[in-house]
């Protein structure tokens, strides 16, 4: 039986265009899923959309559209964005999908029958854009602490989920499973700021709007966001619905990747719901940081966003993927800045990777008529490169297993730098002037081709388009994970295809001006 791997992003709220911060979350998940597939894991990468709630109902009314028609258009745009960024998800769940609705209704009814849900009355300050209730003490100057907009005081009949009943069990679980919440700072925040001070029962239904999943035994109520949205992780696996049941093979999830602003819901509400359903908890919830502009979180409501669609019109998709995965240490906040992005693209992708591939292929063309030569005698200067390349697979794997994604990329580019240095050390242009050194020149160029092959395979989860282009240039056939250990996967006698440069150098000032006018 194959090893399995199940990774999820949060489902994105279908209320408008996504910014580069949302794209960052999904690219990380795509990268990790691709790496697991490369390793041979039977992998499911789940993403999707959260399509219910008052805000969507109001937006649909303003647009004179049915709510379902309204979200259909938004979902199409989100899927187009993921396709544009080469995000290869296995399942896309929508909270309006019939199978998801069935799961949610069954979960709600199960929790009610078991005594974990009860009817009461809720009164609180409600922020429509954030779909959240706040107490008086949580407000900032009488406004929403998250988006800083006005809130309304609402009182209505509602069902409540007894999360307080499970507080001690949750705390013990977190303490007994130290890797459940990562990074460590998020775990400490959840324990000290939310769990230990005491959990209040959670409002899980609404009567003040109708755009939601109805409670099947009380049609005046629709099921409120968190039971609806969080259940997607198991509805997509066929839990309590008529879809193919993948729970036995893929649950518990290996990794939930979420932004730090919604860690609380994923490590308090969601685990408690699973406790109440007698289901195992996900193995890990990782709350990553934010992408910042001028020191502030990107926020569409506050007008501080970078549009990934506009960015993609100016730069290769893989350059954007590379910057997000390399420059933002996973778990910490990171800064997205157009000038910094262009400089990094020029330095790493043009000067290092692009230059290595271009130089190597040009020399194979010049000295061997575009046919990859064979490897002959190995010298000490070769062994340094060969050993580093042979060790790269294990180093990258260790970093990816530890979710040190930026470090994994850094290690790959260290080998790229080492390969460029190897060219300078071996001076193939000097060897090419002496016919008696033809075998030595062939060994040097073979070593470079094999180094590039290994690098391109390990880059495939991070930069899939670039990896494919390198494969087409070198025309290699062995591209599996097992082929990158022994430094012998490049086939001599194969003709190469020069093609265009991978990453032409960008004129910084000219491109910044173009972006300013976009």
Phi, psi and omega in degrees: 000134180292149169293144180247157178212129182233116182235143183226150162262166167293152174281139189270141184288125187275064182242358181166191183291147177270148177259181187296337177295318176295320179299322179302311180303316186285326176295319177303311182297319178298317180299313180294320179295317179297321180295319178294321176298319178301323179286348179103009179286144169281105195247139167240124173248117185251132168222183181166196185224140175262115195241010181249170173122167184297319183298316179293320177301315181293318180296321178295319178297319179297326180272003182055044180233154169294140182306321181293319177297322181297312182286332178303317181295320181292318180298321177301319180291322179295316178296322177297322179294317179294323176296318180301321182268016173058041180268116188258080178278155179264328178222140176236111183260137174244137181289353173266358177295136181304320181294325178292318179301318180297317178300312183297315179298319179293321177296313181301314181294320178299313180296323178293313181294330179277358178085011179270348176236137180220161181267141178202204178233135181246137173225128180187170178275123188245131174257116182295311181301324182269352181054044185222146172265147178223147173281168180302318183290338181278340180292152175244111184055036178079007183240169179302129181290343182268304185256357175068017179260173184293149175242163177238143177278122183235144177223127182200160174292140183205159169267148181236146178257129185282070180288335179299331180299331187252009186300313182295320180296320179294315181300317179296320180298315181296318180292326180280343182233079189297342180264003182299315178250123178224152356289174187303323182299323179292320180298313180298320179297316181295317181293310189281328185265339186234311188282308183295323176295344178115132180264135176263147179302148191258130175290123186235014173212161179222151175240353185276354172213168188243349184278088181185182179277120182290146170291122191288349177247006179204087191290350176287343185251141167249150185283126187284164199313315194285321175293321178296304187291314185292334181292348182301330184295335178249336175297324179293342178261008176089016181289123177053036172215187186263006178283171177303131183274109180251010184299316184296324183277327191240349179256137009283153177300146176284324186203124166260120174259124183221157170289153186297339182287345179240019176300317184306317182291328184274342180245001174238294183297312185294311177300321180293322175299319179292322174304312184294333178269359181061042178245150177292154180275155174302153184291326181203142170242122182246120179261104182278167181278186181260156166271128187251145170241121182054038177082000182245149177297141174295133182212118179297323182294334180258004174077014181248083181221159168247124184278117181295332179295313179297318180300320183292339178282346183251338187223154174299143180303319182293333176293320178293313178303315182300312183299314182295321183280330184269318190271344179253112177294120187301122183112332180260164170290151178225162182250130172252120183221128186303317182293315178300319180298314181294317180298320180291322177298315179296315185292314188267313187274321178279305188286322184267291185292306182300318181294319179299312182294316182296314181297316183296312182295322179298321180287325175297320177295313186293315189261340184228021175062028178079015179246130183296125181282176179263160179268130180249234184291135180262129178254171181302321181296332177286321186298325179300313178293312184301315182294322178294320179293318181294330180277347189297320181305310183291324179294315180295318180300315179300316179294320179292321177299328180268008180060029175265071189293317179298320179296320179300314178296321179299319179294320177298316182285339171297320178291324175298316177297318179297324178293319175297320178296322179300322177299315181294325181288322186270343176049063181300334178292333175283317179300325183293345180274350185239110183301329181291347181254021182299317180296319179296317177299318179298320178298315179301313183289326174299314180301321179292317179298317180292322177299316180294320178301312181297314179300316184294324178293317179288337176281345188302325176290330184274314187226074188298322179295316181296317178302316179295319180297320179294319178300318180293326179292313182273347174059036180274153182257322181283112181228018181268167186295324183287345185274002187249021181259329194254003178057046180214021186273346177281133183264120177293152178087000180272138179279139180263168179233112187295302179064195182275160174299144182294311184222087176303144183295140183262133173284110190299307185296317180297316182290323178297322178293319177298318180295323180297328183266003182286000000 
